[in-house]
């Protein structure tokens, strides 16, 4: 599946959910179910696997130190697993937000869910886990269980991200360095 088709499906699911598309912290978050339903409606089993591989490729594009630094500031810390969740949330935020954030992670300061996370709300930008959502769609299409999905995924040819994120690393606990590299996000979350 090419990336344009992948993004078209994400955007269609976002369109189906309207204003509820951007907050993964909401109890009634409509986007995961809308995307799962859309994959079931429009794709066969092999195409669902191709969607999963495209999601891996897209997530790999965000596997950079500056994006991880942004996740660290936004989340108040960010482990390897947390960074996977953050990148999945970045994908669900849509193509424009994703591409803008990969080019300039500090631009996430403009995102409503990120801004809400800096306040007292229960917003969350990440998502755990896009692969599980796709697995649910695959299981609904095939009638097989999660174990069969992960076996089918393991046989795919996705190489995965490199050993190290792209870009220059820094100590994410260094507030001064965070402020230099991500001034808007740092200011938002230091208030």
N, C-alpha and C positions, 0 to 999 in steps of 0.2 A: 504494500500500500504506500503510495507516495504521500508526502507530507501535506500537500494541498487537500487531498481527500481526508486525511486524518483530521486536519484542522477544521474542515467543513463539518465533519461529524460533531466535533467538540462545540463548534459555534451553533449548530442546529440544536443541540441539547441545551446550551445556554439560552438560546432563543425561546425554547419551550418553557423555561423556568422563570423568565422575566427578571424582576428585581431580586429574586431569591438566589440568583446564580453565583453570588460572590462571597458568601459567608459560610465556610465549612463548619463553624461553631454552632450554627443554629440547630436546635433540636429537630426541626422539620426541614432540614436542608434538602431541597428538591433536586439538586443537580445530579447526585450519584444515581438515583433511580431513573431520572430522565435519560441519562447517558446509557445506562444499562438497557433500558427499554428500547432506545434507539438502535443500539447495536444488535439486539435481538430482532427487531423489525427489519433492519436493512441488510444484515450481513449473514453469510453462512459461516460454518465453523472455521474454515480456512481463512476467511476474511477477518474473523474475530482475532485469530492468531496473528494475522498481518497487522491488525490495529495495535495489538499488544507490542509487536516488534517496532512499529512506528513510534509508539509511546516511549519505548526504551531509547530509540534514536533521538527523539525530541528532548527527553530528560537529560541525555548525555550532553546536549548542546548547552545546558545550564550547569554542567558539572565544572564550575570554576570557583576559584578562591573568592572573587569579589561577590559572587552570588551567595556563596556559603557565608561570607562575612555579613551580608545583608540578612540572611536567615538567622544568624547568631544574634544580631542586634534586635531583630523583630521578635524572635522567640525567647530572648533572654538566655541564650545558650543553644547549642545545636550539635547533637551527636551525628554520627554517620546515618543512623536510621531516621533521625529527625530531619536531616538534609534530604533524604529520599522523600519524606512526607512533604517537605516544603516545595520541592521541585514538582511533585504531583499536584499540589495546590496551585503552583504557578502555571502548570498546563491547564488546569480547570479554569483559571482566570481568563483564558482565551489567548488567541494568537498575538493580538496587538500588545497586550500586557506582557506576555511571555517574551516577545522579541525586544520590547523596550527594556524590560528588566535584565535580560541577558546583556544587552548593549550598555545599560546604565542601571545597575541594581539600586542605586539611590532613588531612582524614579518611583520605586515602590512606596515611597512616602506619600504619593498622590493616591494610592489605592484605598478605597473606602474601608475595606476589611482590615488593612494594615493600620490605617489611622485609628480605627475603632479599637484595635488591640492595644494601642498606646493609652487609651482611656480606661474607663471602668467597665466596659462591655464584655460580653462573652465571645466576641468574634474570634475566629481562627482562620488563618490564611492557608495552612497546609491541608493535606488530605491523606488519610491512611486507609487504604492503599489503592492506587489506581489499578494495579495488577489484580487485586482481589475483585474489584468491580468488573474488570474485563473477564476474569475467571467466572464470575457469576453469570455473565452474558453467555459465555461459551457453554457453561453447564446447562443453561436453559435451552440453548440451540441444539445441543447434542444429547441431552438427557444423562450425561455422564457426570461424575463427581469431581471435586477439587483435585483429587490425586491424579485423575486422568488429565485434567487441564495442565497441571504442572509437569506431568510427563510429556505432554504435547509441546509445552513451552520449552522444556529442556532440549528437545530435539530441533528447535529452531536454530537458525544460524546467527543470531544476534551476538556480536562480539562483546558488547558492553563497553562501559567507559574505561578509560585508561587507568593505570594505577594511581596517578596523581591528577587532581583537578588542574585545569588550565589556569594560566596567570600566575601572579606572584602572591605567595602566602604571607601572612602576618599573624601576630598574636592577637586573636580576637578579644582577649581580655584587656588589651591596651586601649583605654578609652580615647586617648589622644590620637592614636593611629586610626581608630574607627572614625573619629570625627574628621580626620584628614581625608580618608578614603570614601566615607559615606556620611557627609555632613548633615544632610537633611534627615536621614533615618536616625542618626545618633541624636540630633537635637529633638526629634519627635519622641524618642524613647527615654531621654534623660529628663524630660519635663515632669 
